[in-house]
Amino acid sequence: MDKTTLLSGTGIRAGVMVLLLAVWVAACKPDRPASQSTTPAGRDASSAVAENADPSKGIGQVQHVTLNTPLEQDRIKRGQAIYEMKCQACHRLDETRVVGPGWAGVTKRRKPEWIMNMITNVDVMLDQDPEAQKLLELCLTRMPNQNVSIGDARDILEFMRKNDGEE
């Protein structure tokens, strides 16, 4: 390419398109490091967890949650802020279904591990967990992966507990 072509609008537009394509491809790569993606036997880690998990706890890294009484006020505040930022558009605090189901009573119906796994491992839960699949059939829309950490999911759980009347 000569300087005229490179400096023309066509050359600049082509360069911008290539740059945008590279950014888009990089954004689509998996978030987890390769060391976490497979088990020593070479199987997918999510299916290995599914084989070993208590079905009532869902599928994911969260296998045990310690709940404290009284509720942890700092966690409630953080959980409410996360709810308002990432969850409120689709979930209400009562029984109203908007895009996703309402949250009223969820901590009475589900184990805390299931709730946290649904929040942090939503894609695998919707693909493999029977209870999550029932919710998908009811709501007809997949819950998006919000990239919520386990710590943030624990805060959301504490906020849910308060919403369900625990003290």
C-alpha angles and dihedrals in degrees: 000000000000126000093262094057093042093052095043121101091253093057093048093047091050091051092050091049092052090049092049091048091052092050091048093050092048091050092054097057118108116273097220122086116251090245090066098044100077139033122235089265089057095250122136109272094226093058091046089054090047092055093052102037130104101246092224089059095054127224122302147063096305108092102150132026124186111213118204129209122239097041117255106252095200090054091049092054093048091045092051091051091051091047091052092048103040111012112032095079090067106020131055125202092236127055094282114125112215110159093325129027122284116259100227110125096000093129089054093051101040136044114248090243091056091051093049093045090050090053097044102032102031099147095055092041092054091046099045114013113090094211093049089049090054089054090050090052090050097046098032091211128092115237107242121239103253093185092239115176121230089250092053090046088054089053091050089050091054089051089050090051090054090047088055092055102261117144 
